[in-house]
Amino acid sequence: MSFFIKFQGFVQKGAGMASNKESSCGLFDRARLGISSALENFRSGKFPVTRLFTSSFKRTGKKTRILKQKYSHSRTRNYRRNDSGASQLLAQKGSPASNKAAIPGKSLPKLTLPKFTLSKFTLPKLSFSKLSLPAIPKISIPKFTLNRFSLPSLSFNRYSASGATSKGFSLPGGSVPPGVHRFLNVKTAVIVLLIVCLFSTFIYGNTKVAAFALEKDGKQIAVVTDKEAAEIAIVELKAEKTDAWKRRVDVTQKIAFKKIQAKRFDIDKVSGLKPLLNRELTFVAVATGIKVNGEVAVVVKDEQEALDILEQLKGFYNSKEGFKVENIAFRENVELVDVPVALKEVLPAEDALRLLKDGREKKVTHVVESGESLWVIARNYDMHVEDLQKANPSLKGEKLDIGQELNLVAVEPLINVQVTGEITLEEAVPYKVVVKTNKSMWRGTEKVKASGENGLRKVTYRMVMSNGEVVDKEVLNEQVLKPVKDKVVERGTRIVVASRGGGGKIGWPISGKITSSYGRRWGRMHTGLDIDGYKGQPIGAAADGKVTSTGWEGAYGNMVTIKHDNGLVTRYAHLSKISVSSGDKVERGDLIGYVGSTGRSTGSHLHFEVLSGGKFQNPMNYLK
């Protein structure tokens, strides 16, 4: 590596500049000595930082004087010169050997010195041959040692700042923090040691060594260095499973060892070999299968466990109080068989029992909420009502109770338990309702003549149940403990109809004088007929239809609205009492309420309206 040092002078014009005077000969002698000294220091490894300077030349007579000015905040600076040539020159001029001298101002011609270049200078080669890493001996993981390894001593000598040189490290200003050498050396040593350790570990882990590939049916599942230890692990694992199952356990796959060269990082530890083999290998043993109608439904550990499961399954449906069991059996053909199977496919006893009882479909339930029906629930779950009833065989009709739990998937058990036996029960005998007609009573009214009472009987049944649900029963004996008392009800048949002239499509709701007709009255439209009547007089439906609304309607008071099959709508207003409810179906002449004077009314009467297509019509055109 070569360094080029160039020295170039610049000639400046000026007069009256205060500086030290030196002869041109003395200056070149000093420059030569300074450069020689710098090169010697450079070769010896010393790198002093000298102050920069510029040189100016001034010709006085036949001699050229070079003025050297150091960079500083002032244009003049006092310093002592040791150059003998400069002192002699000052003595010849008659001036004292002083640090200050005056140079008369005179215009100087521009003079340029030739460039002075030192080239082809080469730094001495630095050799670190003495720093060597010895061959690393065999290292054991996780503990390893590096023998005879030493770090190079780091020195910060001969570094100077701002022109001041110290034997140690110094900052600008010459101050050296305490302990800085120790801190830098320790920190550097730690970093270097960490890098060396990481690099050594990487090299060690990626070094290939002789090993064995453990293969399962030609597929590599592990890499070991100790073949014998791996074989022992396989034998021990088989022995452990044999002890647990109380029968011989084999491995179905073909196991082989193959010599390979493997990286240390890829080698499996012997301690983790058993869990790995337990996951990768398939262990097979002879277990007990429960066969249903010729097909193996579940596989359990042994025959005794299978028998216990079947007994528990029968016990689910043999716990009804007072039931004398005559016979309990499975509807399907059930048998036990020995099955060679992978140990992973053997079910625990609890899972096998649940599968036999509930089937393979996942059971989903729904809790009935207020206002729900079978149709609403079936629609919400994208089902048919028939499927919902099939999934809940205990349902009787379509009546649901709030909070009742319904099965949404028809659970098909793998084994159905059928129980036959006798049971004696005390049952309530519901009373019957006996209806008698009364011509003097308005139709739509009724009166209870005698209240009913349920009876009580003692019955012995022979029952056949499948999975807890009764599929057949026969009465063996019956004894009446309390007789039934029927309920007697009288219902009126008298029709509320008044016949008079009219269109003949509907009947008169009451008989009475018309006090106000349909049409304009007192400057506004009267939309119906006002029929005189006394308070409490029965009002009959004008025709067959369905009650659409009942209740208070402002100026109308208590009002009933009926929609008829012929498209007409009739209204009955100012009622004192309403006898029907919204949604009721009525026939012509059925009692719907009583005459009154509710709402905006001046006396007891019935305001009767007829609408067709939503528009008011003259009732006289429809009454007969």
Buried (B, 14 or more C-beta within 10 A) or exposed (E): EEEEEEBEBEBBEEEEBBBBBBBBBBBBBBBEEEBEEBBEEBEEEEEEEEEEEEBBBBBEEEEBBBBBBEEEEEEEBEEEBEBEBBBEBBEEEEEEEEEEBEBEEEEBEEEEBEEBEBEEEEEEEEEEEEEEEEEBEEBEEEEBEBEEEEEEEEEBEBBBBEEEBBEEBBEEEEEBEEEBBEEEBEEEBEEEEEEBEEEBBEEBEEEEEEBBBBBBEEEEBBBBBBEEEBBEBBEEBBEEBBEEBEEEBEBEBEBEBEEBEBBBEBBBEBEEBBEBBEEEBBBBBBBBBBBBEEEBBBBBBBEEBBBEBBEBBBEEBBEBEEBEBEEBEBEBEBEBEEBEBEBEEBBEBEEBBBBBBBBEEEEEEBEBEEEBEBEEBBEEBEBEBEBBBEBBBEBEEEEBEEEBEBBBBBBEBBBBBBBBBBBBEEBEBEBEEEEEEBEEBBBBBBEEEEEBBEBBBEBBBBBBBBBBEEEEEEEEEEEEEEEBBEBBBBBBBBBBBBEEEBBEBBBBBBBBEBBBEBEEEEEEEBBBBBBBBEEEBBBBBBBBBBBEBBEEBEEBBBBBBBBBEEEBBBBBBBBBEBBBEEEBEBEBBBBBBBBBBBBEBEEBBBBBBBBEEEEBBBBBEBBB
